[in-house]
Amino acid sequence: MYSKISAAFGLVAAGILFRTVFHIGDNIETITSGTLVAAAYLGPFWALAVPLTSMAVSDLILGNSLIFIFTWTAYMIIGATAFLFFRKKKKDRLIIPSILAAGGASIFFYLWTNFGVWFLDFYGMYPKTLPGLAEAYILGLPFLKMNLLGNLIFVPLFFFIAQIVRAEAKEENKNKIFSG
């Protein structure tokens, strides 16, 4: 249990730091990476706890609006779906599936949160019509591009690091067994 808590803490810290201190660009973040790694290696509780904790703490620092309803639920849906996606896959062969999950997460996040932007539009930017929704999606394309780019870099990187940590932990545990 301690190792799962440590891993979750590291994923949360990375999510917070890359949303605040090391902010690279709009919609380039590591919360998706942390969500997918938690779903694949830590289990369903952590697949929800990691992104929600990351978002809650970083939102306290950055501030937010009612769009948090859509961003937070997006990460909850991504975490739950990713847990189901990864649960029967071999844990030492997740780099390629992680790339597929990164792309799917980016597209879902874009569709869900841009719907939220349109739905919650208090400034009258988008008419509450199908063309208004289409406009919200079209104007959100640059954010999708950056999110997809970031996820296609960070998600496989996080999975690569997770696999190295898992291999080292297995080796360490094996050595403990034989040293006694």
Residue pairs with C-beta under 8 A, 6 or more apart in sequence:
3 169
4 42
4 43
4 46
7 37
7 38
7 41
7 42
7 46
7 162
7 165
8 38
8 42
8 46
8 49
8 50
11 33
11 34
11 37
11 38
11 50
11 54
11 158
12 34
12 50
12 53
12 54
12 57
14 30
14 33
14 34
14 158
15 29
15 30
15 31
15 33
15 34
15 50
15 51
15 54
15 55
15 58
16 54
16 57
16 58
16 61
18 24
18 28
18 29
18 30
18 31
19 29
19 30
19 31
19 54
19 58
19 61
19 62
20 58
20 61
20 62
24 150
25 146
25 150
26 142
26 143
26 146
27 143
27 144
27 146
27 147
27 150
28 146
28 147
28 149
28 150
29 147
29 150
29 154
30 150
30 154
30 158
31 51
31 54
31 55
31 75
32 51
32 75
32 78
32 102
32 105
32 106
32 109
32 147
32 151
32 154
32 155
33 102
33 151
33 154
33 155
33 157
33 158
34 50
34 51
34 54
34 158
35 47
35 50
35 51
35 75
35 78
35 79
35 82
35 105
36 78
36 82
36 86
36 98
36 101
36 102
36 105
36 155
36 158
36 159
37 158
37 159
37 162
38 46
38 47
38 49
38 50
38 51
38 79
39 46
39 47
39 79
39 80
39 82
39 83
39 85
39 86
40 82
40 83
40 86
40 89
40 91
40 94
40 98
40 159
40 162
41 91
41 162
41 166
42 50
43 83
44 79
44 80
44 83
47 79
47 80
47 82
47 83
48 76
48 79
48 80
50 79
51 72
51 75
51 76
51 78
51 79
52 72
52 75
52 76
55 68
55 71
55 72
55 75
59 68
64 71
65 120
66 120
67 113
67 116
67 117
67 120
69 116
69 120
70 112
70 113
70 115
70 116
70 117
70 119
70 120
71 109
71 113
71 116
73 112
74 108
74 109
74 112
74 113
77 108
77 112
78 105
78 108
78 109
81 104
81 108
82 101
82 105
85 97
85 101
86 94
86 97
86 101
89 97
91 163
91 166
92 163
92 166
92 167
94 159
94 163
95 156
95 159
95 160
95 163
98 155
98 156
98 158
98 159
99 152
99 155
99 156
101 155
102 148
102 151
102 152
102 154
102 155
102 156
103 148
103 151
103 152
105 151
105 155
106 144
106 147
106 148
106 151
107 144
107 148
109 147
110 137
110 140
110 143
110 144
110 147
111 137
113 140
114 136
114 137
114 140
114 143
115 133
115 136
117 126
117 136
117 140
118 126
118 128
118 132
118 133
118 136
121 128
121 136
125 136
126 132
126 133
126 135
126 136
